[in-house]
Amino acid sequence: MKKVMLAACVVFSAFCFSSCEDEEVSKSTFALEESSSVVKWTGYSPVLYHDGSFQVQSQDIQVVDGKVTAGTFTIPIATIENFDLPDEVKPVLLDHLKSPDFFNLALYPNASFKITKVQPLASAPEGANYTVTGDFSMIGQTHPVSFPAKINLQGGKLELEASFKLDRTKWGMTYAADPALGDHYILPEVDIQFDLTANEK
């Protein structure tokens, strides 16, 4: 009887071990829907502001067990747009932003953001449910940034919304960053907004 019980325990243990091995982690890769994904920006002086957008690209957003774990986003600087100025004036601002005073497009055609950590939030303003941390690179420098984000994953569609401030001077973008310039002073902090939609590949 003991031998039968022992054999049954061995078989049961082997079955449980095999079942655990059969449980696979769910992994998937998402790519941005570029036509509906955008990075918006707003820059300020003491007397006015300008706002606009960039296109954004990504093919490697990693989702494990329903949670975003990694991803790299490329922002082509040449795609910069302006929303607030008349059409005949926009090229003046955009050409200046592409110049060495700001993004230095000729040497640094892309900015990028690489996710390094995504942590759940119990509560946050405007419905954010995660804190996203990553490395933001532009004009030849890389620095870490963290911000609250609202991430929604349903079926094969992923949506991410986030708003935060970026201090451009940390990346060496110091043009007109002296408050002594008065009305010509450009504030270091720029408002950044991510509105991203991605689909499972």
C-alpha positions as CSV (number, residue, x, y, z in Angstrom):
1,M,0.0,0.0,0.0
2,K,2.9,2.4,0.9
3,K,4.5,1.6,-2.5
4,V,1.2,2.5,-4.3
5,M,0.9,5.7,-2.3
6,L,4.5,6.7,-3.1
7,A,4.1,6.0,-6.7
8,A,0.9,8.1,-6.8
9,C,2.7,11.0,-5.1
10,V,5.6,10.8,-7.6
11,V,3.1,10.8,-10.6
12,F,1.2,13.7,-9.0
13,S,4.3,15.7,-8.4
14,A,5.6,15.1,-11.9
15,F,2.2,16.2,-13.3
16,C,2.3,19.4,-11.2
17,F,5.8,20.2,-12.2
18,S,5.0,19.6,-15.9
19,S,1.9,21.8,-15.6
20,C,4.0,24.7,-14.1
21,E,6.5,24.4,-16.9
22,D,3.6,24.6,-19.4
23,E,2.5,27.9,-18.1
24,E,4.1,30.4,-20.4
25,V,4.6,34.2,-19.9
26,S,2.4,36.1,-22.3
27,K,4.7,38.4,-24.4
28,S,3.8,40.6,-27.4
29,T,5.3,43.4,-29.5
30,F,3.4,46.5,-30.5
31,A,4.2,49.1,-33.2
32,L,3.0,52.7,-33.2
33,E,0.1,53.8,-35.4
34,E,2.0,56.8,-36.8
35,S,-1.0,58.5,-38.3
36,S,-2.6,58.8,-34.9
37,S,0.5,59.2,-32.7
38,V,2.0,62.6,-31.9
39,V,4.4,64.4,-29.5
40,K,3.1,67.9,-28.8
41,W,5.2,70.7,-27.4
42,T,4.7,74.2,-25.9
43,G,7.5,76.7,-25.3
44,Y,7.2,79.9,-23.4
45,S,8.6,83.4,-23.0
46,P,7.4,85.9,-20.4
47,V,5.0,87.4,-22.9
48,L,4.0,84.7,-25.3
49,Y,4.1,81.0,-26.2
50,H,4.5,78.8,-29.3
51,D,3.1,75.3,-29.6
52,G,3.3,72.5,-32.1
53,S,4.1,68.8,-32.6
54,F,6.5,66.1,-33.8
55,Q,5.8,62.8,-35.5
56,V,6.9,59.8,-33.5
57,Q,7.9,56.2,-34.5
58,S,8.3,52.9,-32.7
59,Q,8.2,49.2,-33.7
60,D,9.3,47.6,-30.5
61,I,7.0,48.3,-27.6
62,Q,7.2,45.2,-25.4
63,V,4.2,44.0,-23.4
64,V,4.5,41.2,-20.9
65,D,1.5,39.7,-19.1
66,G,-0.6,42.8,-20.1
67,K,1.9,45.4,-18.9
68,V,4.3,47.6,-20.9
69,T,7.9,46.8,-20.0
70,A,10.1,48.3,-22.7
71,G,10.1,50.3,-25.9
72,T,12.1,52.9,-27.9
73,F,10.5,55.9,-29.5
74,T,12.1,57.9,-32.3
75,I,11.2,61.6,-32.9
76,P,12.4,62.9,-36.3
77,I,13.2,66.6,-35.7
78,A,12.5,67.4,-39.4
79,T,8.8,66.7,-38.7
80,I,8.4,69.6,-36.3
81,E,5.3,71.7,-36.8
82,N,3.9,74.9,-35.3
83,F,0.2,75.5,-34.5
84,D,-0.1,79.1,-33.4
85,L,1.6,81.3,-36.1
86,P,0.3,82.4,-39.5
87,D,1.5,80.2,-42.4
88,E,3.7,82.9,-43.8
89,V,5.6,83.2,-40.5
90,K,5.8,79.6,-39.4
91,P,8.9,78.8,-41.5
92,V,10.9,81.5,-39.7
93,L,10.3,79.8,-36.3
94,L,10.7,76.3,-37.5
95,D,14.0,77.0,-39.3
96,H,15.3,78.6,-36.1
97,L,14.2,75.6,-34.0
98,K,16.1,73.3,-36.5
99,S,19.2,75.4,-36.3
100,P,22.2,75.0,-33.9
101,D,20.5,77.4,-31.5
102,F,18.1,74.6,-30.7
103,F,17.9,71.1,-32.1
104,N,20.8,71.3,-34.5
105,L,19.0,69.1,-37.1
106,A,22.0,68.8,-39.4
107,L,24.0,67.0,-36.7
108,Y,21.2,65.4,-34.6
109,P,18.3,64.5,-36.9
110,N,16.4,62.5,-34.2
111,A,15.5,62.7,-30.6
112,S,14.5,59.5,-28.8
113,F,13.0,58.1,-25.6
114,K,13.8,54.6,-24.3
115,I,11.6,53.1,-21.6
116,T,13.6,51.6,-18.7
117,K,10.9,51.0,-16.1
118,V,7.1,51.1,-15.9
119,Q,5.6,51.1,-12.4
120,P,1.9,51.0,-11.4
121,L,0.4,54.0,-9.6
122,A,-2.3,53.8,-6.9
123,S,-3.6,57.3,-7.8
124,A,-2.4,60.3,-9.8
125,P,-3.8,63.4,-11.4
126,E,-5.8,63.1,-14.6
127,G,-6.3,59.4,-14.4
128,A,-2.7,58.4,-14.8
129,N,-2.1,54.7,-13.7
130,Y,1.6,54.3,-14.2
131,T,4.9,56.0,-13.7
132,V,7.1,55.7,-16.8
133,T,10.9,56.1,-16.5
134,G,13.3,56.2,-19.4
135,D,16.3,57.8,-21.1
136,F,15.5,60.8,-23.2
137,S,18.2,61.7,-25.9
138,M,18.5,64.8,-28.0
139,I,21.3,66.9,-29.4
140,G,23.9,64.3,-28.4
141,Q,23.0,64.0,-24.7
142,T,21.0,61.5,-22.8
143,H,19.3,62.0,-19.4
144,P,16.7,60.1,-17.4
145,V,13.1,61.4,-17.1
146,S,10.1,60.1,-15.2
147,F,6.4,61.1,-15.7
148,P,2.9,59.8,-14.8
149,A,1.1,58.3,-17.8
150,K,-2.3,56.8,-18.6
151,I,-1.8,53.4,-20.3
152,N,-4.8,51.5,-21.6
153,L,-4.4,48.1,-23.2
154,Q,-7.4,46.4,-24.7
155,G,-7.0,43.4,-27.0
156,G,-4.5,44.3,-29.7
157,K,-4.6,48.1,-29.1
158,L,-2.4,50.1,-26.8
159,E,-3.0,53.7,-25.9
160,L,-0.6,56.0,-23.9
161,E,-1.2,59.5,-22.8
162,A,1.2,61.6,-20.7
163,S,2.0,65.3,-20.0
164,F,5.1,66.5,-18.3
165,K,7.7,69.3,-18.4
166,L,11.2,69.0,-19.8
167,D,14.1,71.3,-18.9
168,R,15.8,71.9,-22.3
169,T,18.9,73.3,-20.7
170,K,19.8,69.9,-19.2
171,W,20.5,68.8,-22.8
172,G,22.6,71.8,-23.5
173,M,19.8,73.8,-25.3
174,T,20.6,77.1,-23.6
175,Y,19.7,79.6,-26.3
176,A,18.0,82.7,-24.7
177,A,17.9,81.0,-21.3
178,D,19.1,84.0,-19.4
179,P,16.2,85.8,-17.5
180,A,18.1,89.1,-18.0
181,L,16.9,89.0,-21.6
182,G,13.5,90.2,-20.4
183,D,10.7,89.6,-22.9
184,H,13.2,87.8,-25.1
185,Y,13.9,85.2,-22.4
186,I,12.8,81.7,-23.3
187,L,11.9,79.6,-20.3
188,P,13.9,76.5,-19.8
189,E,10.9,74.2,-19.2
190,V,8.9,73.0,-22.2
191,D,5.6,71.3,-21.9
192,I,5.6,67.9,-23.6
193,Q,2.5,65.7,-24.3
194,F,2.5,62.2,-25.6
195,D,-0.6,60.9,-27.4
196,L,0.3,57.5,-28.7
197,T,-1.6,54.6,-30.2
198,A,0.0,51.3,-31.0
199,N,-1.2,48.0,-32.5
200,E,0.0,44.4,-31.8
201,K,2.3,43.1,-34.5
